[in-house]
Amino acid sequence: MSKKNLQMRQGDVWVEGVDGIPTDVKLKKATSPIVAHGEVTGHCHQIASPSLDKMELYINEDGSLFYARSEKEPIVLVHDEHGSVEIPAGQTVKINIQREFDASAFEAEEEETERRVRD
């Protein structure tokens, strides 16, 4: 199976395999293992292993997506209300926070017709 075919979901977090961390996107090294905060419950989606210094974890400037890779051990994504997700070692992934379309905002011709899924 191609590494790009990897797809996983944990609540409102979508994980998909990619060929590599892009060089044409403005990314910065992440300083926290938290990839998404729950607005409703206060829980968060976070990386439990490996430690940040043993992996590559980058976030784009607006905080909406992450790129992650660990060569030596799996990356485990945890959340208090969802099962853990294990990303295999050597796999590069893009981690997105899912968004939802608001049809009523579209019909009212509001500027914001998409919003982050609330967890």
N, CA, C and O atoms as a GROMACS GRO file, in nm:
protein
  476
    1MET      N    1   0.085  -0.119   0.000
    1MET     CA    2   0.000   0.000   0.000
    1MET      C    3   0.089   0.124   0.000
    1MET      O    4   0.187   0.131   0.074
    2SER      N    5   0.055   0.221  -0.082
    2SER     CA    6   0.128   0.347  -0.088
    2SER      C    7   0.110   0.424   0.042
    2SER      O    8   0.003   0.420   0.104
    3LYS      N    9   0.215   0.494   0.083
    3LYS     CA   10   0.205   0.574   0.206
    3LYS      C   11   0.102   0.685   0.192
    3LYS      O   12   0.044   0.728   0.292
    4LYS      N   13   0.078   0.731   0.069
    4LYS     CA   14  -0.022   0.836   0.048
    4LYS      C   15  -0.164   0.786   0.073
    4LYS      O   16  -0.254   0.867   0.092
    5ASN      N   17  -0.186   0.655   0.073
    5ASN     CA   18  -0.321   0.601   0.092
    5ASN      C   19  -0.366   0.599   0.238
    5ASN      O   20  -0.483   0.573   0.265
    6LEU      N   21  -0.277   0.626   0.332
    6LEU     CA   22  -0.312   0.624   0.474
    6LEU      C   23  -0.414   0.733   0.503
    6LEU      O   24  -0.392   0.850   0.470
    7GLN      N   25  -0.526   0.696   0.566
    7GLN     CA   26  -0.628   0.792   0.608
    7GLN      C   27  -0.683   0.747   0.742
    7GLN      O   28  -0.716   0.630   0.761
    8MET      N   29  -0.692   0.840   0.836
    8MET     CA   30  -0.746   0.811   0.969
    8MET      C   31  -0.825   0.932   1.016
    8MET      O   32  -0.802   1.044   0.972
    9ARG      N   33  -0.917   0.906   1.106
    9ARG     CA   34  -0.995   1.015   1.166
    9ARG      C   35  -1.001   0.993   1.316
    9ARG      O   36  -1.014   0.880   1.363
   10GLN      N   37  -0.993   1.102   1.390
   10GLN     CA   38  -1.013   1.099   1.534
   10GLN      C   39  -1.101   1.220   1.568
   10GLN      O   40  -1.052   1.332   1.584
   11GLY      N   41  -1.231   1.195   1.579
   11GLY     CA   42  -1.324   1.306   1.602
   11GLY      C   43  -1.318   1.403   1.486
   11GLY      O   44  -1.342   1.365   1.371
   12ASP      N   45  -1.287   1.530   1.514
   12ASP     CA   46  -1.281   1.632   1.410
   12ASP      C   47  -1.142   1.648   1.349
   12ASP      O   48  -1.118   1.743   1.275
   13VAL      N   49  -1.052   1.556   1.379
   13VAL     CA   50  -0.917   1.560   1.324
   13VAL      C   51  -0.904   1.455   1.215
   13VAL      O   52  -0.935   1.338   1.236
   14TRP      N   53  -0.857   1.497   1.099
   14TRP     CA   54  -0.840   1.409   0.983
   14TRP      C   55  -0.691   1.396   0.955
   14TRP      O   56  -0.621   1.496   0.941
   15VAL      N   57  -0.642   1.272   0.945
   15VAL     CA   58  -0.501   1.243   0.920
   15VAL      C   59  -0.490   1.173   0.786
   15VAL      O   60  -0.560   1.074   0.761
   16GLU      N   61  -0.404   1.224   0.699
   16GLU     CA   62  -0.385   1.159   0.570
   16GLU      C   63  -0.237   1.153   0.535
   16GLU      O   64  -0.162   1.247   0.561
   17GLY      N   65  -0.197   1.042   0.476
   17GLY     CA   66  -0.059   1.023   0.434
   17GLY      C   67  -0.023   1.110   0.317
   17GLY      O   68  -0.104   1.130   0.225
   18VAL      N   69   0.099   1.164   0.319
   18VAL     CA   70   0.150   1.246   0.209
   18VAL      C   71   0.292   1.201   0.177
   18VAL      O   72   0.354   1.130   0.256
   19ASP      N   73   0.343   1.243   0.061
   19ASP     CA   74   0.477   1.203   0.020
   19ASP      C   75   0.586   1.265   0.106
   19ASP      O   76   0.691   1.203   0.126
   20GLY      N   77   0.564   1.385   0.155
   20GLY     CA   78   0.666   1.452   0.235
   20GLY      C   79   0.616   1.585   0.286
   20GLY      O   80   0.505   1.628   0.252
   21ILE      N   81   0.696   1.649   0.366
   21ILE     CA   82   0.662   1.781   0.419
   21ILE      C   83   0.692   1.882   0.308
   21ILE      O   84   0.804   1.888   0.259
   22PRO      N   85   0.593   1.962   0.269
   22PRO     CA   86   0.613   2.053   0.155
   22PRO      C   87   0.715   2.163   0.186
   22PRO      O   88   0.728   2.208   0.300
   23THR      N   89   0.784   2.204   0.083
   23THR     CA   90   0.882   2.311   0.100
   23THR      C   91   0.826   2.445   0.054
   23THR      O   92   0.886   2.549   0.080
   24ASP      N   93   0.711   2.444  -0.014
   24ASP     CA   94   0.653   2.568  -0.067
   24ASP      C   95   0.545   2.627   0.024
   24ASP      O   96   0.478   2.722  -0.016
   25VAL      N   97   0.528   2.573   0.144
   25VAL     CA   98   0.429   2.622   0.239
   25VAL      C   99   0.504   2.682   0.357
   25VAL      O  100   0.605   2.626   0.400
   26LYS      N  101   0.456   2.795   0.410
   26LYS     CA  102   0.524   2.858   0.523
   26LYS      C  103   0.489   2.781   0.651
   26LYS      O  104   0.380   2.794   0.705
   27LEU      N  105   0.585   2.702   0.696
   27LEU     CA  106   0.566   2.621   0.815
   27LEU      C  107   0.663   2.664   0.923
   27LEU      O  108   0.769   2.720   0.894
   28LYS      N  109   0.626   2.639   1.048
   28LYS     CA  110   0.718   2.661   1.159
   28LYS      C  111   0.717   2.536   1.246
   28LYS      O  112   0.619   2.462   1.248
   29LYS      N  113   0.824   2.513   1.316
   29LYS     CA  114   0.836   2.398   1.405
   29LYS      C  115   0.735   2.414   1.519
   29LYS      O  116   0.731   2.519   1.583
   30ALA      N  117   0.656   2.313   1.544
   30ALA     CA  118   0.557   2.318   1.652
   30ALA      C  119   0.628   2.307   1.786
   30ALA      O  120   0.724   2.232   1.801
   31THR      N  121   0.579   2.381   1.885
   31THR     CA  122   0.639   2.380   2.018
   31THR      C  123   0.550   2.310   2.120
   31THR      O  124   0.586   2.302   2.238
   32SER      N  125   0.436   2.260   2.076
   32SER     CA  126   0.342   2.192   2.165
   32SER      C  127   0.295   2.064   2.097
   32SER      O  128   0.282   2.061   1.974
   33PRO      N  129   0.268   1.959   2.174
   33PRO     CA  130   0.215   1.836   2.114
   33PRO      C  131   0.066   1.843   2.083
   33PRO      O  132   0.011   1.748   2.028
   34ILE      N  133   0.000   1.953   2.118
   34ILE     CA  134  -0.145   1.967   2.096
   34ILE      C  135  -0.171   2.009   1.952
   34ILE      O  136  -0.120   2.112   1.907
   35VAL      N  137  -0.250   1.930   1.880
   35VAL     CA  138  -0.283   1.964   1.741
   35VAL      C  139  -0.422   2.024   1.728
   35VAL      O  140  -0.451   2.087   1.626
   36ALA      N  141  -0.509   2.007   1.828
   36ALA     CA  142  -0.642   2.068   1.823
   36ALA      C  143  -0.700   2.075   1.964
   36ALA      O  144  -0.694   1.978   2.041
   37HIS      N  145  -0.756   2.190   1.997
   37HIS     CA  146  -0.826   2.210   2.125
   37HIS      C  147  -0.975   2.188   2.103
   37HIS      O  148  -1.030   2.230   2.001
   38GLY      N  149  -1.041   2.123   2.198
   38GLY     CA  150  -1.186   2.107   2.192
   38GLY      C  151  -1.254   2.231   2.246
   38GLY      O  152  -1.236   2.265   2.363
   39GLU      N  153  -1.331   2.300   2.163
   39GLU     CA  154  -1.399   2.422   2.205
   39GLU      C  155  -1.515   2.393   2.300
   39GLU      O  156  -1.548   2.476   2.384
   40VAL      N  157  -1.577   2.277   2.285
   40VAL     CA  158  -1.695   2.243   2.364
   40VAL      C  159  -1.656   2.173   2.494
   40VAL      O  160  -1.701   2.211   2.602
   41THR      N  161  -1.572   2.069   2.484
   41THR     CA  162  -1.542   1.986   2.600
   41THR      C  163  -1.418   2.030   2.676
   41THR      O  164  -1.402   1.995   2.793
   42GLY      N  165  -1.329   2.106   2.612
   42GLY     CA  166  -1.204   2.143   2.675
   42GLY      C  167  -1.095   2.038   2.659
   42GLY      O  168  -0.980   2.060   2.696
   43HIS      N  169  -1.132   1.922   2.604
   43HIS     CA  170  -1.032   1.819   2.577
   43HIS      C  171  -0.952   1.858   2.455
   43HIS      O  172  -0.989   1.949   2.381
   44CYS      N  173  -0.840   1.788   2.433
   44CYS     CA  174  -0.759   1.822   2.315
   44CYS      C  175  -0.707   1.695   2.247
   44CYS      O  176  -0.696   1.590   2.309
   45HIS      N  177  -0.677   1.709   2.121
   45HIS     CA  178  -0.610   1.606   2.044
   45HIS      C  179  -0.461   1.637   2.056
   45HIS      O  180  -0.418   1.747   2.022
   46GLN      N  181  -0.384   1.542   2.104
   46GLN     CA  182  -0.242   1.569   2.120
   46GLN      C  183  -0.158   1.445   2.094
   46GLN      O  184  -0.206   1.332   2.102
   47ILE      N  185  -0.034   1.470   2.062
   47ILE     CA  186   0.060   1.362   2.037
   47ILE      C  187   0.117   1.316   2.169
   47ILE      O  188   0.175   1.394   2.244
   48ALA      N  189   0.100   1.186   2.197
   48ALA     CA  190   0.148   1.130   2.323
   48ALA      C  191   0.288   1.072   2.308
   48ALA      O  192   0.363   1.066   2.406
   49SER      N  193   0.323   1.031   2.189
   49SER     CA  194   0.455   0.974   2.166
   49SER      C  195   0.485   0.984   2.019
   49SER      O  196   0.392   0.972   1.940
   50PRO      N  197   0.603   1.003   1.979
   50PRO     CA  198   0.723   1.029   2.055
   50PRO      C  199   0.730   1.175   2.100
   50PRO      O  200   0.642   1.255   2.069
   51SER      N  201   0.835   1.209   2.174
   51SER     CA  202   0.850   1.347   2.218
   51SER      C  203   0.881   1.436   2.098
   51SER      O  204   0.930   1.388   1.996
   52LEU      N  205   0.854   1.564   2.112
   52LEU     CA  206   0.871   1.657   2.002
   52LEU      C  207   1.015   1.660   1.949
   52LEU      O  208   1.036   1.684   1.830
   53ASP      N  209   1.112   1.637   2.035
   53ASP     CA  210   1.251   1.642   1.989
   53ASP      C  211   1.291   1.518   1.911
   53ASP      O  212   1.399   1.515   1.852
   54LYS      N  213   1.206   1.415   1.908
   54LYS     CA  214   1.235   1.292   1.833
   54LYS      C  215   1.153   1.282   1.705
   54LYS      O  216   1.156   1.179   1.638
   55MET      N  217   1.080   1.388   1.672
   55MET     CA  218   0.996   1.383   1.552
   55MET      C  219   0.997   1.518   1.482
   55MET      O  220   1.045   1.617   1.536
   56GLU      N  221   0.944   1.518   1.362
   56GLU     CA  222   0.923   1.643   1.289
   56GLU      C  223   0.775   1.676   1.301
   56GLU      O  224   0.690   1.597   1.258
   57LEU      N  225   0.744   1.789   1.359
   57LEU     CA  226   0.606   1.836   1.369
   57LEU      C  227   0.606   1.983   1.333
   57LEU      O  228   0.664   2.066   1.403
   58TYR      N  229   0.541   2.014   1.222
   58TYR     CA  230   0.537   2.151   1.171
   58TYR      C  231   0.393   2.196   1.160
   58TYR      O  232   0.303   2.116   1.135
   59ILE      N  233   0.372   2.325   1.180
   59ILE     CA  234   0.239   2.384   1.172
   59ILE      C  235   0.244   2.500   1.072
   59ILE      O  236   0.343   2.572   1.066
   60ASN      N  237   0.137   2.517   0.994
   60ASN     CA  238   0.138   2.630   0.903
   60ASN      C  239   0.104   2.758   0.979
   60ASN      O  240   0.061   2.752   1.094
   61GLU      N  241   0.123   2.871   0.916
   61GLU     CA  242   0.112   3.000   0.985
   61GLU      C  243  -0.022   3.026   1.050
   61GLU      O  244  -0.028   3.088   1.156
   62ASP      N  245  -0.131   2.980   0.989
   62ASP     CA  246  -0.263   3.008   1.047
   62ASP      C  247  -0.308   2.901   1.146
   62ASP      O  248  -0.418   2.910   1.201
   63GLY      N  249  -0.225   2.799   1.170
   63GLY     CA  250  -0.256   2.697   1.269
   63GLY      C  251  -0.358   2.595   1.226
   63GLY      O  252  -0.406   2.517   1.308
   64SER      N  253  -0.393   2.593   1.098
   64SER     CA  254  -0.501   2.505   1.055
   64SER      C  255  -0.457   2.365   1.017
   64SER      O  256  -0.541   2.275   1.010
   65LEU      N  257  -0.328   2.344   0.991
   65LEU     CA  258  -0.286   2.208   0.960
   65LEU      C  259  -0.142   2.184   1.004
   65LEU      O  260  -0.062   2.277   1.018
   66PHE      N  261  -0.114   2.058   1.023
   66PHE     CA  262   0.017   2.015   1.071
   66PHE      C  263   0.074   1.913   0.974
   66PHE      O  264   0.000   1.846   0.902
   67TYR      N  265   0.204   1.902   0.974
   67TYR     CA  266   0.274   1.793   0.906
   67TYR      C  267   0.358   1.724   1.011
   67TYR      O  268   0.426   1.791   1.090
   68ALA      N  269   0.355   1.592   1.014
   68ALA     CA  270   0.427   1.517   1.117
   68ALA      C  271   0.495   1.394   1.058
   68ALA      O  272   0.444   1.331   0.965
   69ARG      N  273   0.612   1.362   1.114
   69ARG     CA  274   0.683   1.240   1.076
   69ARG      C  275   0.776   1.202   1.190
   69ARG      O  276   0.841   1.287   1.251
   70SER      N  277   0.782   1.072   1.218
   70SER     CA  278   0.878   1.016   1.312
   70SER      C  279   0.941   0.897   1.244
   70SER      O  280   0.870   0.806   1.199
   71GLU      N  281   1.072   0.895   1.235
   71GLU     CA  282   1.141   0.786   1.164
   71GLU      C  283   1.153   0.660   1.249
   71GLU      O  284   1.150   0.550   1.194
   72LYS      N  285   1.168   0.673   1.380
   72LYS     CA  286   1.204   0.559   1.464
   72LYS      C  287   1.088   0.492   1.536
   72LYS      O  288   1.094   0.371   1.561
   73GLU      N  289   0.983   0.565   1.568
   73GLU     CA  290   0.870   0.506   1.642
   73GLU      C  291   0.738   0.565   1.594
   73GLU      O  292   0.735   0.675   1.539
   74PRO      N  293   0.628   0.492   1.614
   74PRO     CA  294   0.497   0.544   1.570
   74PRO      C  295   0.462   0.673   1.644
   74PRO      O  296   0.507   0.696   1.756
   75ILE      N  297   0.380   0.754   1.581
   75ILE     CA  298   0.323   0.873   1.645
   75ILE      C  299   0.185   0.832   1.695
   75ILE      O  300   0.104   0.780   1.618
   76VAL      N  301   0.159   0.855   1.821
   76VAL     CA  302   0.030   0.821   1.879
   76VAL      C  303  -0.046   0.949   1.909
   76VAL      O  304   0.000   1.033   1.986
   77LEU      N  305  -0.163   0.963   1.847
   77LEU     CA  306  -0.250   1.078   1.867
   77LEU      C  307  -0.360   1.037   1.964
   77LEU      O  308  -0.431   0.939   1.939
   78VAL      N  309  -0.375   1.110   2.075
   78VAL     CA  310  -0.472   1.072   2.178
   78VAL      C  311  -0.573   1.184   2.202
   78VAL      O  312  -0.549   1.301   2.171
   79HIS      N  313  -0.686   1.144   2.258
   79HIS     CA  314  -0.794   1.236   2.296
   79HIS      C  315  -0.874   1.166   2.406
   79HIS      O  316  -0.888   1.044   2.403
   80ASP      N  317  -0.926   1.242   2.502
   80ASP     CA  318  -0.998   1.183   2.615
   80ASP      C  319  -1.125   1.109   2.575
   80ASP      O  320  -1.166   1.015   2.644
   81GLU      N  321  -1.188   1.149   2.466
   81GLU     CA  322  -1.317   1.090   2.428
   81GLU      C  323  -1.313   1.004   2.303
   81GLU      O  324  -1.416   0.950   2.262
   82HIS      N  325  -1.198   0.990   2.241
   82HIS     CA  326  -1.184   0.911   2.119
   82HIS      C  327  -1.074   0.808   2.138
   82HIS      O  328  -0.986   0.827   2.223
   83GLY      N  329  -1.077   0.702   2.062
   83GLY     CA  330  -0.969   0.605   2.065
   83GLY      C  331  -0.840   0.665   2.011
   83GLY      O  332  -0.844   0.759   1.932
   84SER      N  333  -0.727   0.611   2.054
   84SER     CA  334  -0.598   0.658   2.005
   84SER      C  335  -0.580   0.621   1.858
   84SER      O  336  -0.635   0.521   1.811
   85VAL      N  337  -0.504   0.702   1.788
   85VAL     CA  338  -0.470   0.678   1.648
   85VAL      C  339  -0.318   0.661   1.643
   85VAL      O  340  -0.245   0.744   1.697
   86GLU      N  341  -0.272   0.554   1.579
   86GLU     CA  342  -0.129   0.530   1.569
   86GLU      C  343  -0.084   0.547   1.424
   86GLU      O  344  -0.130   0.478   1.334
   87ILE      N  345   0.008   0.641   1.405
   87ILE     CA  346   0.064   0.668   1.274
   87ILE      C  347   0.197   0.592   1.266
   87ILE      O  348   0.285   0.615   1.350
   88PRO      N  349   0.214   0.504   1.169
   88PRO     CA  350   0.335   0.422   1.163
   88PRO      C  351   0.463   0.504   1.150
   88PRO      O  352   0.463   0.611   1.090
   89ALA      N  353   0.571   0.453   1.209
   89ALA     CA  354   0.702   0.517   1.195
   89ALA      C  355   0.738   0.527   1.048
   89ALA      O  356   0.710   0.436   0.970
   90GLY      N  357   0.801   0.637   1.010
   90GLY     CA  358   0.842   0.658   0.872
   90GLY      C  359   0.735   0.717   0.782
   90GLY      O  360   0.763   0.753   0.668
   91GLN      N  361   0.613   0.727   0.832
   91GLN     CA  362   0.500   0.781   0.755
   91GLN      C  363   0.492   0.932   0.777
   91GLN      O  364   0.493   0.978   0.891
   92THR      N  365   0.484   1.008   0.670
   92THR     CA  366   0.460   1.152   0.680
   92THR      C  367   0.311   1.175   0.664
   92THR      O  368   0.249   1.121   0.572
   93VAL      N  369   0.253   1.255   0.752
   93VAL     CA  370   0.109   1.281   0.746
   93VAL      C  371   0.080   1.430   0.751
   93VAL      O  372   0.157   1.510   0.803
   94LYS      N  373  -0.034   1.464   0.694
   94LYS     CA  374  -0.092   1.597   0.707
   94LYS      C  375  -0.209   1.582   0.803
   94LYS      O  376  -0.293   1.493   0.785
   95ILE      N  377  -0.216   1.666   0.905
   95ILE     CA  378  -0.321   1.659   1.005
   95ILE      C  379  -0.408   1.784   0.989
   95ILE      O  380  -0.362   1.896   1.010
   96ASN      N  381  -0.533   1.763   0.952
   96ASN     CA  382  -0.628   1.872   0.928
   96ASN      C  383  -0.734   1.874   1.036
   96ASN      O  384  -0.771   1.769   1.090
   97ILE      N  385  -0.783   1.991   1.067
   97ILE     CA  386  -0.901   2.004   1.151
   97ILE      C  387  -1.018   2.015   1.055
   97ILE      O  388  -1.022   2.106   0.972
   98GLN      N  389  -1.113   1.924   1.066
   98GLN     CA  390  -1.223   1.921   0.970
   98GLN      C  391  -1.308   2.047   0.979
   98GLN      O  392  -1.323   2.107   1.086
   99ARG      N  393  -1.363   2.084   0.864
   99ARG     CA  394  -1.447   2.202   0.854
   99ARG      C  395  -1.585   2.158   0.805
   99ARG      O  396  -1.600   2.054   0.742
  100GLU      N  397  -1.685   2.240   0.835
  100GLU     CA  398  -1.818   2.209   0.787
  100GLU      C  399  -1.875   2.330   0.713
  100GLU      O  400  -1.844   2.445   0.744
  101PHE      N  401  -1.958   2.300   0.616
  101PHE     CA  402  -2.022   2.404   0.535
  101PHE      C  403  -2.151   2.446   0.601
  101PHE      O  404  -2.230   2.362   0.644
  102ASP      N  405  -2.174   2.576   0.612
  102ASP     CA  406  -2.295   2.631   0.672
  102ASP      C  407  -2.386   2.682   0.560
  102ASP      O  408  -2.366   2.792   0.509
  103ALA      N  409  -2.485   2.601   0.523
  103ALA     CA  410  -2.574   2.637   0.412
  103ALA      C  411  -2.655   2.763   0.441
  103ALA      O  412  -2.680   2.842   0.350
  104SER      N  413  -2.696   2.783   0.566
  104SER     CA  414  -2.775   2.902   0.598
  104SER      C  415  -2.692   3.029   0.582
  104SER      O  416  -2.744   3.132   0.539
  105ALA      N  417  -2.563   3.024   0.615
  105ALA     CA  418  -2.476   3.140   0.595
  105ALA      C  419  -2.457   3.166   0.446
  105ALA      O  420  -2.448   3.280   0.403
  106PHE      N  421  -2.450   3.058   0.368
  106PHE     CA  422  -2.436   3.072   0.223
  106PHE      C  423  -2.560   3.140   0.164
  106PHE      O  424  -2.548   3.232   0.083
  107GLU      N  425  -2.677   3.094   0.205
  107GLU     CA  426  -2.802   3.151   0.154
  107GLU      C  427  -2.817   3.297   0.195
  107GLU      O  428  -2.874   3.377   0.120
  108ALA      N  429  -2.766   3.333   0.313
  108ALA     CA  430  -2.774   3.471   0.360
  108ALA      C  431  -2.660   3.556   0.304
  108ALA      O  432  -2.648   3.675   0.335
  109GLU      N  433  -2.577   3.494   0.220
  109GLU     CA  434  -2.462   3.560   0.157
  109GLU      C  435  -2.366   3.620   0.258
  109GLU      O  436  -2.310   3.727   0.237
  110GLU      N  437  -2.347   3.550   0.369
  110GLU     CA  438  -2.249   3.592   0.468
  110GLU      C  439  -2.109   3.556   0.418
  110GLU      O  440  -2.093   3.467   0.334
  111GLU      N  441  -2.009   3.625   0.471
  111GLU     CA  442  -1.871   3.599   0.428
  111GLU      C  443  -1.823   3.461   0.472
  111GLU      O  444  -1.759   3.391   0.394
  112GLU      N  445  -1.852   3.422   0.593
  112GLU     CA  446  -1.805   3.293   0.647
  112GLU      C  447  -1.909   3.185   0.620
  112GLU      O  448  -2.012   3.179   0.688
  113THR      N  449  -1.882   3.099   0.524
  113THR     CA  450  -1.973   2.988   0.497
  113THR      C  451  -1.915   2.855   0.542
  113THR      O  452  -1.981   2.752   0.533
  114GLU      N  453  -1.791   2.857   0.590
  114GLU     CA  454  -1.727   2.739   0.645
  114GLU      C  455  -1.683   2.769   0.787
  114GLU      O  456  -1.650   2.883   0.821
  115ARG      N  457  -1.682   2.665   0.870
  115ARG     CA  458  -1.631   2.682   1.006
  115ARG      C  459  -1.570   2.552   1.051
  115ARG      O  460  -1.602   2.445   0.999
  116ARG      N  461  -1.482   2.562   1.150
  116ARG     CA  462  -1.422   2.442   1.205
  116ARG      C  463  -1.528   2.360   1.274
  116ARG      O  464  -1.620   2.414   1.336
  117VAL      N  465  -1.516   2.229   1.264
  117VAL     CA  466  -1.606   2.141   1.337
  117VAL      C  467  -1.577   2.158   1.485
  117VAL      O  468  -1.461   2.157   1.526
  118ARG      N  469  -1.682   2.173   1.566
  118ARG     CA  470  -1.664   2.193   1.710
  118ARG      C  471  -1.666   2.060   1.781
  118ARG      O  472  -1.759   1.980   1.764
  119ASP      N  473  -1.564   2.035   1.859
  119ASP     CA  474  -1.547   1.908   1.931
  119ASP      C  475  -1.576   1.929   2.077
  119ASP      O  476  -1.567   1.834   2.156
   0.00000   0.00000   0.00000
